[in-house]
Amino acid sequence: MNAGAAVFFAAALAAAAATPGPTITAVVARVLAHGRSGALRFCTGLLLAELLWLLCAIVGVGSLAARHPGIFEAIRYAGLAWLLRLAWKLWHAPPMTSHAGAGSESRALLAGAGIALGNPKTMLFYVALLPGIVGLDALSARNTLILAALVATVVGAVLALYVLLAERVRCRFHSAVALRRIGRGSALLMVAAAAAIAIH
């Protein structure tokens, strides 16, 4: 893989990652509802799932998906169910300060991974589109590590930007009424993310 292919891959990945979809919606909704509490673990889960999809593309899971679509449908609907569960909890949760909700932090990483694994946009980019951007036949270990580093850097930067923007919006609101509205708005964002997964 030459430098031009790496740059093209990074640019395509940045455009795909920054485009609002189920993953970004879930990140923004979580930060608006809970502040940055747990955001690092949540985003780490998202990143791990991105890297897993990259690995799937490299080892040729695209052909497996074509032969056994039920496996990937199950993953997709598991992510959808998780989003709806989060939406329910956000809708019924009392107003929280930015440091509240620490009790659920142990599940934040799994929540992020589950959402990204079930996100059809992420699945499509790695399994269907990546082979057309970067030649995956006989990809060397060095180039695999370069791709993984690009994924971690680009997607991590995009997620960090959305976390900071959402936190800035949240910090402007302090009253219990405003925080409750933010929580319920976040729940609706989660439902929208679930709908995006369901209709693709």
Accessible surface in RSA format (square Angstrom, percent):
REM  Atomic radii and reference values for relative SASA: ProtOr
REM  Chains: A
REM  Algorithm: Lee & Richards
REM  Probe-radius: 1.40
REM  Slices: 20
REM RES _ NUM      All-atoms   Total-Side   Main-Chain    Non-polar    All polar
REM                ABS   REL    ABS   REL    ABS   REL    ABS   REL    ABS   REL
RES MET A   1    64.55  33.4   3.00   2.0  61.54 146.5  16.52  14.0  48.03  63.6
RES ASN A   2   107.47  74.1  93.47  90.3  14.00  33.7  42.93 103.3  64.54  62.4
RES ALA A   3    79.41  73.0  65.56 101.2  13.84  31.5  72.24 101.7   7.16  19.0
RES GLY A   4    49.28  60.8   0.00   N/A  49.28  60.8  38.94 106.9  10.35  23.2
RES ALA A   5    26.46  24.3  18.93  29.2   7.53  17.1  24.44  34.4   2.03   5.4
RES ALA A   6    17.67  16.2  17.26  26.6   0.41   0.9  17.58  24.8   0.09   0.2
RES VAL A   7   104.17  68.5 100.54  91.0   3.63   8.8 103.61  90.0   0.56   1.5
RES PHE A   8   124.65  62.4 121.60  75.3   3.05   7.9 124.40  75.4   0.25   0.7
RES PHE A   9     0.00   0.0   0.00   0.0   0.00   0.0   0.00   0.0   0.00   0.0
RES ALA A  10    20.84  19.2  19.83  30.6   1.00   2.3  20.11  28.3   0.72   1.9
RES ALA A  11    59.41  54.6  45.84  70.7  13.57  30.9  54.17  76.3   5.24  13.9
RES ALA A  12    27.49  25.3  15.40  23.8  12.09  27.5  24.03  33.8   3.46   9.2
RES LEU A  13     3.76   2.1   3.76   2.7   0.00   0.0   3.76   2.6   0.00   0.0
RES ALA A  14    36.31  33.4  35.51  54.8   0.80   1.8  35.82  50.4   0.49   1.3
RES ALA A  15    62.09  57.1  50.14  77.4  11.95  27.2  60.28  84.9   1.82   4.8
RES ALA A  16    25.24  23.2  16.61  25.6   8.63  19.6  24.42  34.4   0.82   2.2
RES ALA A  17    15.97  14.7   4.04   6.2  11.93  27.1  13.87  19.5   2.10   5.6
RES ALA A  18    41.39  38.1  37.83  58.4   3.56   8.1  38.02  53.5   3.37   8.9
RES THR A  19    72.69  51.7  68.18  69.1   4.52  10.8  51.91  69.7  20.79  31.4
RES PRO A  20    99.32  72.4  80.53  73.4  18.79  68.3  80.96  66.8  18.35 114.1
RES GLY A  21    14.29  17.6   0.00   N/A  14.29  17.6  14.22  39.0   0.07   0.2
RES PRO A  22     8.52   6.2   8.31   7.6   0.21   0.8   8.36   6.9   0.16   1.0
RES THR A  23    13.17   9.4  13.10  13.3   0.07   0.2  13.10  17.6   0.07   0.1
RES ILE A  24     8.41   4.8   7.94   5.9   0.47   1.1   7.94   5.7   0.47   1.3
RES THR A  25    24.90  17.7  20.59  20.9   4.31  10.3   6.83   9.2  18.07  27.3
RES ALA A  26     0.00   0.0   0.00   0.0   0.00   0.0   0.00   0.0   0.00   0.0
RES VAL A  27     0.44   0.3   0.30   0.3   0.14   0.3   0.42   0.4   0.02   0.1
RES VAL A  28    32.25  21.2  32.25  29.2   0.00   0.0  32.25  28.0   0.00   0.0
RES ALA A  29     0.00   0.0   0.00   0.0   0.00   0.0   0.00   0.0   0.00   0.0
RES ARG A  30    16.47   6.9  15.99   8.2   0.48   1.1   3.18   4.3  13.29   8.1
RES VAL A  31     1.22   0.8   1.22   1.1   0.00   0.0   1.22   1.1   0.00   0.0
RES LEU A  32    26.71  14.9  26.71  19.1   0.00   0.0  26.71  18.8   0.00   0.0
RES ALA A  33     8.55   7.9   1.67   2.6   6.88  15.7   2.88   4.1   5.68  15.0
RES HIS A  34    27.34  14.9  27.34  19.0   0.00   0.0  14.13  14.6  13.21  15.4
RES GLY A  35     0.22   0.3   0.00   N/A   0.22   0.3   0.00   0.0   0.22   0.5
RES ARG A  36   137.12  57.6 125.43  63.9  11.70  27.8  30.96  42.3 106.16  64.3
RES SER A  37    23.91  20.2   9.48  12.7  14.43  33.2  14.74  31.4   9.17  12.8
RES GLY A  38    14.69  18.1   0.00   N/A  14.69  18.1   4.85  13.3   9.84  22.0
RES ALA A  39     6.57   6.0   5.71   8.8   0.86   1.9   6.56   9.2   0.01   0.0
RES LEU A  40   146.25  81.4 139.11  99.5   7.14  17.9 143.62 100.9   2.63   7.1
RES ARG A  41   118.95  49.9 118.24  60.3   0.71   1.7  30.05  41.1  88.89  53.9
RES PHE A  42     1.56   0.8   1.56   1.0   0.00   0.0   1.56   0.9   0.00   0.0
RES CYS A  43    14.61  11.1  14.61  16.3   0.00   0.0  11.53  29.2   3.09   3.3
RES THR A  44    47.86  34.0  46.86  47.5   1.01   2.4  33.75  45.3  14.11  21.3
RES GLY A  45     0.00   0.0   0.00   N/A   0.00   0.0   0.00   0.0   0.00   0.0
RES LEU A  46     0.68   0.4   0.68   0.5   0.00   0.0   0.68   0.5   0.00   0.0
RES LEU A  47    36.60  20.4  36.60  26.2   0.00   0.0  36.60  25.7   0.00   0.0
RES LEU A  48    88.26  49.2  83.01  59.4   5.24  13.2  83.28  58.5   4.97  13.4
RES ALA A  49     2.23   2.1   0.00   0.0   2.23   5.1   2.17   3.1   0.06   0.2
RES GLU A  50    14.40   8.3  14.40  10.9   0.00   0.0   0.32   0.6  14.08  11.5
RES LEU A  51    53.49  29.8  48.76  34.9   4.72  11.9  49.19  34.5   4.30  11.6
RES LEU A  52    81.71  45.5  77.67  55.6   4.04  10.2  81.27  57.1   0.43   1.2
RES TRP A  53     3.65   1.5   3.65   1.8   0.00   0.0   3.65   1.9   0.00   0.0
RES LEU A  54     4.58   2.5   4.58   3.3   0.00   0.0   4.58   3.2   0.00   0.0
RES LEU A  55    92.69  51.6  91.57  65.5   1.12   2.8  92.58  65.0   0.12   0.3
RES CYS A  56    20.81  15.7  20.56  22.9   0.24   0.6   0.24   0.6  20.56  22.2
RES ALA A  57     7.12   6.5   0.00   0.0   7.12  16.2   1.37   1.9   5.75  15.2
RES ILE A  58    35.76  20.4  19.21  14.3  16.55  39.9  19.21  13.8  16.55  44.9
RES VAL A  59   100.33  66.0  63.20  57.2  37.13  89.5  71.94  62.5  28.39  77.0
RES GLY A  60    37.14  45.8   0.00   N/A  37.14  45.8  30.28  83.1   6.86  15.4
RES VAL A  61    21.09  13.9  20.07  18.2   1.02   2.5  21.09  18.3   0.00   0.0
RES GLY A  62    24.68  30.4   0.00   N/A  24.68  30.4  15.80  43.4   8.88  19.9
RES SER A  63    62.64  52.9  50.68  67.6  11.96  27.5  43.11  91.8  19.52  27.4
RES LEU A  64    60.91  33.9  60.91  43.6   0.00   0.0  60.91  42.8   0.00   0.0
RES ALA A  65    23.87  21.9  20.02  30.9   3.85   8.8  20.21  28.5   3.66   9.7
RES ALA A  66    84.42  77.6  49.39  76.2  35.03  79.7  61.67  86.8  22.75  60.3
RES ARG A  67   155.41  65.3 127.99  65.2  27.43  65.3  68.00  92.9  87.42  53.0
RES HIS A  68    90.28  49.3  86.20  59.9   4.08  10.4  52.40  54.0  37.88  44.1
RES PRO A  69    80.20  58.5  77.75  70.9   2.45   8.9  79.53  65.7   0.67   4.2
RES GLY A  70    48.80  60.2   0.00   N/A  48.80  60.2  39.09 107.3   9.71  21.7
RES ILE A  71    90.31  51.4  84.01  62.6   6.30  15.2  88.76  63.9   1.55   4.2
RES PHE A  72    18.80   9.4  17.92  11.1   0.88   2.3  18.32  11.1   0.48   1.4
RES GLU A  73    70.30  40.4  70.29  53.2   0.01   0.0  34.23  66.2  36.07  29.4
RES ALA A  74    63.94  58.8  49.45  76.3  14.49  33.0  58.75  82.7   5.19  13.7
RES ILE A  75    51.92  29.5  48.70  36.3   3.22   7.8  51.20  36.9   0.72   2.0
RES ARG A  76    20.01   8.4  20.01  10.2   0.00   0.0   4.79   6.5  15.22   9.2
RES TYR A  77   105.02  49.0 101.45  57.7   3.57   9.3  73.79  55.5  31.23  38.5
RES ALA A  78    64.54  59.3  49.65  76.6  14.89  33.9  58.18  81.9   6.36  16.8
RES GLY A  79     0.78   1.0   0.00   N/A   0.78   1.0   0.29   0.8   0.49   1.1
RES LEU A  80    24.69  13.8  24.69  17.7   0.00   0.0  24.69  17.3   0.00   0.0
RES ALA A  81    57.30  52.7  49.99  77.1   7.31  16.6  52.64  74.1   4.66  12.3
RES TRP A  82    69.32  27.8  66.40  32.1   2.92   6.9  68.83  36.7   0.49   0.8
RES LEU A  83     0.00   0.0   0.00   0.0   0.00   0.0   0.00   0.0   0.00   0.0
RES LEU A  84    78.87  43.9  73.43  52.5   5.44  13.7  73.87  51.9   5.00  13.4
RES ARG A  85   105.20  44.2  97.57  49.7   7.63  18.2  50.09  68.5  55.11  33.4
RES LEU A  86    22.78  12.7  22.56  16.1   0.22   0.5  22.60  15.9   0.18   0.5
RES ALA A  87     5.01   4.6   4.33   6.7   0.68   1.5   4.52   6.4   0.49   1.3
RES TRP A  88   170.43  68.4 165.63  80.2   4.80  11.3 144.90  77.3  25.53  41.4
RES LYS A  89    79.19  38.6  73.40  45.0   5.78  13.8  64.67  58.2  14.51  15.5
RES LEU A  90    12.22   6.8   9.59   6.9   2.63   6.6   9.85   6.9   2.37   6.4
RES TRP A  91    91.53  36.7  91.04  44.1   0.49   1.1  72.80  38.8  18.73  30.4
RES HIS A  92   102.62  56.1  75.24  52.3  27.38  70.0  56.80  58.5  45.83  53.3
RES ALA A  93    25.30  23.3  14.82  22.9  10.48  23.8  19.71  27.8   5.59  14.8
RES PRO A  94    89.71  65.4  84.66  77.2   5.05  18.4  86.65  71.5   3.06  19.0
RES PRO A  95    44.95  32.8  19.97  18.2  24.98  90.8  23.71  19.6  21.24 132.0
RES MET A  96    41.87  21.7  36.04  23.9   5.83  13.9  37.07  31.5   4.80   6.4
RES THR A  97    92.25  65.6  87.61  88.8   4.64  11.1  79.59 106.9  12.67  19.1
RES SER A  98    37.18  31.4  32.17  42.9   5.00  11.5  14.86  31.6  22.31  31.3
RES HIS A  99   153.68  84.0 138.80  96.5  14.88  38.1  97.21 100.2  56.48  65.7
RES ALA A 100    28.90  26.6  19.87  30.7   9.03  20.5  28.80  40.6   0.10   0.3
RES GLY A 101    23.31  28.7   0.00   N/A  23.31  28.7  14.07  38.6   9.24  20.7
RES ALA A 102    66.43  61.1  53.12  82.0  13.31  30.3  53.27  75.0  13.16  34.9
RES GLY A 103    75.70  93.3   0.00   N/A  75.70  93.3  47.09 129.2  28.61  64.1
RES SER A 104    29.95  25.3  26.21  35.0   3.74   8.6  18.79  40.0  11.16  15.6
RES GLU A 105    20.91  12.0  20.73  15.7   0.18   0.4  18.76  36.3   2.14   1.8
RES SER A 106    89.01  75.2  63.27  84.4  25.74  59.3  50.54 107.6  38.47  53.9
RES ARG A 107    98.74  41.5  98.54  50.2   0.19   0.5  37.00  50.6  61.74  37.4
RES ALA A 108     1.44   1.3   0.00   0.0   1.44   3.3   1.42   2.0   0.03   0.1
RES LEU A 109    60.05  33.4  60.05  43.0   0.00   0.0  60.05  42.2   0.00   0.0
RES LEU A 110   117.67  65.5 111.90  80.1   5.77  14.5 111.90  78.6   5.77  15.5
RES ALA A 111     3.13   2.9   3.11   4.8   0.02   0.0   3.13   4.4   0.00   0.0
RES GLY A 112     0.00   0.0   0.00   N/A   0.00   0.0   0.00   0.0   0.00   0.0
RES ALA A 113    17.06  15.7  17.06  26.3   0.00   0.0  17.06  24.0   0.00   0.0
RES GLY A 114    24.07  29.7   0.00   N/A  24.07  29.7  22.62  62.1   1.44   3.2
RES ILE A 115     0.00   0.0   0.00   0.0   0.00   0.0   0.00   0.0   0.00   0.0
RES ALA A 116     0.10   0.1   0.10   0.1   0.00   0.0   0.10   0.1   0.00   0.0
RES LEU A 117    41.60  23.2  41.60  29.8   0.00   0.0  41.60  29.2   0.00   0.0
RES GLY A 118     0.00   0.0   0.00   N/A   0.00   0.0   0.00   0.0   0.00   0.0
RES ASN A 119     0.54   0.4   0.54   0.5   0.00   0.0   0.00   0.0   0.54   0.5
RES PRO A 120    21.34  15.5  17.79  16.2   3.55  12.9  18.67  15.4   2.66  16.5
RES LYS A 121    66.35  32.4  60.17  36.9   6.18  14.7  62.72  56.5   3.63   3.9
RES THR A 122     8.59   6.1   4.22   4.3   4.37  10.4   4.85   6.5   3.74   5.7
RES MET A 123    29.21  15.1  29.12  19.3   0.09   0.2   8.30   7.1  20.90  27.7
RES LEU A 124    99.00  55.1  94.61  67.7   4.39  11.0  98.79  69.4   0.21   0.6
RES PHE A 125    12.39   6.2  12.06   7.5   0.33   0.9  12.12   7.3   0.26   0.8
RES TYR A 126     1.22   0.6   1.22   0.7   0.00   0.0   1.22   0.9   0.00   0.0
RES VAL A 127    23.56  15.5  14.29  12.9   9.27  22.3  14.29  12.4   9.27  25.2
RES ALA A 128    57.95  53.3  30.36  46.8  27.59  62.8  37.14  52.3  20.81  55.1
RES LEU A 129    90.08  50.2  87.05  62.3   3.04   7.6  87.94  61.8   2.14   5.8
RES LEU A 130     0.00   0.0   0.00   0.0   0.00   0.0   0.00   0.0   0.00   0.0
RES PRO A 131    59.37  43.3  43.52  39.7  15.84  57.6  43.89  36.2  15.48  96.2
RES GLY A 132    74.90  92.4   0.00   N/A  74.90  92.4  38.56 105.8  36.33  81.4
RES ILE A 133    39.00  22.2  20.86  15.5  18.14  43.7  22.70  16.3  16.30  44.2
RES VAL A 134     3.14   2.1   1.94   1.8   1.20   2.9   3.14   2.7   0.00   0.0
RES GLY A 135    59.79  73.7   0.00   N/A  59.79  73.7  37.24 102.2  22.55  50.5
RES LEU A 136    23.03  12.8  11.65   8.3  11.38  28.6  11.74   8.2  11.29  30.4
RES ASP A 137   140.14  98.2 119.22 118.7  20.92  49.5  40.87  96.2  99.28  99.0
RES ALA A 138   109.25 100.5  59.41  91.7  49.84 113.4  78.60 110.7  30.66  81.2
RES LEU A 139    32.30  18.0   5.93   4.2  26.37  66.3   8.31   5.8  23.99  64.6
RES SER A 140    52.98  44.8  42.54  56.8  10.45  24.1  48.21 102.7   4.77   6.7
RES ALA A 141    80.08  73.6  64.92 100.2  15.15  34.5  71.47 100.7   8.60  22.8
RES ARG A 142   166.10  69.7 160.35  81.7   5.75  13.7  67.79  92.6  98.31  59.6
RES ASN A 143    16.63  11.5  16.63  16.1   0.00   0.0   0.00   0.0  16.63  16.1
RES THR A 144    34.95  24.9  34.95  35.4   0.00   0.0  30.43  40.9   4.52   6.8
RES LEU A 145   126.51  70.5 122.70  87.8   3.80   9.6 123.02  86.4   3.49   9.4
RES ILE A 146    54.73  31.1  51.66  38.5   3.07   7.4  54.56  39.3   0.17   0.5
RES LEU A 147     0.00   0.0   0.00   0.0   0.00   0.0   0.00   0.0   0.00   0.0
RES ALA A 148    27.69  25.5  26.31  40.6   1.38   3.1  26.83  37.8   0.86   2.3
RES ALA A 149    57.63  53.0  48.47  74.8   9.16  20.8  56.90  80.1   0.73   1.9
RES LEU A 150    40.75  22.7  40.39  28.9   0.36   0.9  40.72  28.6   0.03   0.1
RES VAL A 151     0.00   0.0   0.00   0.0   0.00   0.0   0.00   0.0   0.00   0.0
RES ALA A 152    41.14  37.8  35.16  54.3   5.98  13.6  35.42  49.9   5.72  15.2
RES THR A 153    92.69  65.9  82.25  83.4  10.44  24.9  65.97  88.6  26.72  40.4
RES VAL A 154    22.79  15.0  19.27  17.4   3.51   8.5  22.55  19.6   0.24   0.7
RES VAL A 155     4.13   2.7   4.13   3.7   0.00   0.0   4.13   3.6   0.00   0.0
RES GLY A 156    19.84  24.5   0.00   N/A  19.84  24.5  14.61  40.1   5.23  11.7
RES ALA A 157    61.92  56.9  46.99  72.5  14.93  34.0  55.14  77.6   6.78  18.0
RES VAL A 158    18.01  11.9  16.52  15.0   1.49   3.6  17.99  15.6   0.02   0.1
RES LEU A 159     4.24   2.4   4.24   3.0   0.00   0.0   4.24   3.0   0.00   0.0
RES ALA A 160    50.04  46.0  43.34  66.9   6.70  15.2  49.37  69.5   0.66   1.8
RES LEU A 161   101.57  56.6  99.11  70.9   2.45   6.2 101.06  71.0   0.51   1.4
RES TYR A 162    43.15  20.1  42.90  24.4   0.26   0.7  27.44  20.6  15.71  19.4
RES VAL A 163    13.73   9.0  13.73  12.4   0.00   0.0  13.73  11.9   0.00   0.0
RES LEU A 164    99.59  55.5  94.58  67.7   5.02  12.6  94.87  66.6   4.73  12.7
RES LEU A 165    90.08  50.2  88.62  63.4   1.46   3.7  89.25  62.7   0.83   2.2
RES ALA A 166     5.62   5.2   0.40   0.6   5.22  11.9   4.89   6.9   0.73   1.9
RES GLU A 167    22.17  12.7  22.17  16.8   0.00   0.0  10.43  20.2  11.75   9.6
RES ARG A 168   160.51  67.4 153.76  78.4   6.76  16.1  40.23  55.0 120.29  72.9
RES VAL A 169    74.40  49.0  74.40  67.4   0.00   0.0  74.40  64.6   0.00   0.0
RES ARG A 170     9.78   4.1   9.53   4.9   0.25   0.6   2.79   3.8   6.99   4.2
RES CYS A 171    66.27  50.1  54.85  61.2  11.42  26.8  27.76  70.3  38.51  41.5
RES ARG A 172   177.04  74.3 147.33  75.1  29.71  70.7  51.85  70.9 125.20  75.9
RES PHE A 173    90.16  45.1  84.10  52.1   6.06  15.8  86.38  52.4   3.77  10.8
RES HIS A 174   148.67  81.3 124.05  86.2  24.61  63.0  88.76  91.5  59.90  69.7
RES SER A 175    64.25  54.3  51.09  68.2  13.15  30.3  52.02 110.8  12.23  17.1
RES ALA A 176    64.02  58.9  53.75  82.9  10.28  23.4  55.82  78.6   8.21  21.7
RES VAL A 177    91.41  60.1  88.78  80.4   2.63   6.3  91.18  79.2   0.22   0.6
RES ALA A 178    19.14  17.6  15.80  24.4   3.33   7.6  18.39  25.9   0.74   2.0
RES LEU A 179    23.55  13.1  18.65  13.3   4.90  12.3  18.65  13.1   4.90  13.2
RES ARG A 180    96.94  40.7  93.95  47.9   2.99   7.1  33.47  45.7  63.47  38.5
RES ARG A 181   175.19  73.6 165.28  84.3   9.91  23.6  58.19  79.5 117.00  70.9
RES ILE A 182    24.74  14.1  18.34  13.7   6.41  15.4  24.06  17.3   0.68   1.9
RES GLY A 183    10.92  13.5   0.00   N/A  10.92  13.5  10.90  29.9   0.02   0.0
RES ARG A 184    86.11  36.2  86.11  43.9   0.00   0.0  18.46  25.2  67.65  41.0
RES GLY A 185    30.80  38.0   0.00   N/A  30.80  38.0  27.60  75.7   3.20   7.2
RES SER A 186     0.53   0.4   0.00   0.0   0.53   1.2   0.00   0.0   0.53   0.7
RES ALA A 187     2.35   2.2   2.35   3.6   0.00   0.0   2.35   3.3   0.00   0.0
RES LEU A 188   107.73  60.0 102.64  73.4   5.09  12.8 103.12  72.4   4.62  12.4
RES LEU A 189    63.77  35.5  63.27  45.3   0.51   1.3  63.66  44.7   0.11   0.3
RES MET A 190     2.59   1.3   2.59   1.7   0.00   0.0   2.59   2.2   0.00   0.0
RES VAL A 191    67.48  44.4  67.12  60.8   0.35   0.9  67.12  58.3   0.35   1.0
RES ALA A 192    54.00  49.6  42.40  65.4  11.60  26.4  48.94  68.9   5.06  13.4
RES ALA A 193     2.04   1.9   0.00   0.0   2.04   4.6   1.99   2.8   0.05   0.1
RES ALA A 194     2.73   2.5   2.50   3.9   0.23   0.5   2.70   3.8   0.03   0.1
RES ALA A 195    48.95  45.0  42.57  65.7   6.38  14.5  48.47  68.3   0.48   1.3
RES ALA A 196    24.13  22.2  21.92  33.8   2.21   5.0  23.52  33.1   0.61   1.6
RES ILE A 197     0.00   0.0   0.00   0.0   0.00   0.0   0.00   0.0   0.00   0.0
RES ALA A 198    43.45  39.9  27.89  43.0  15.56  35.4  27.91  39.3  15.54  41.2
RES ILE A 199   141.30  80.4 103.99  77.5  37.31  89.9 111.91  80.6  29.40  79.8
RES HIS A 200   132.76  72.6  93.00  64.6  39.76 101.7  94.98  97.9  37.78  44.0
END  Absolute sums over single chains surface
CHAIN  1 A     9859.3       8144.6       1714.7       7257.9       2601.4
END  Absolute sums over all chains
TOTAL          9859.3       8144.6       1714.7       7257.9       2601.4
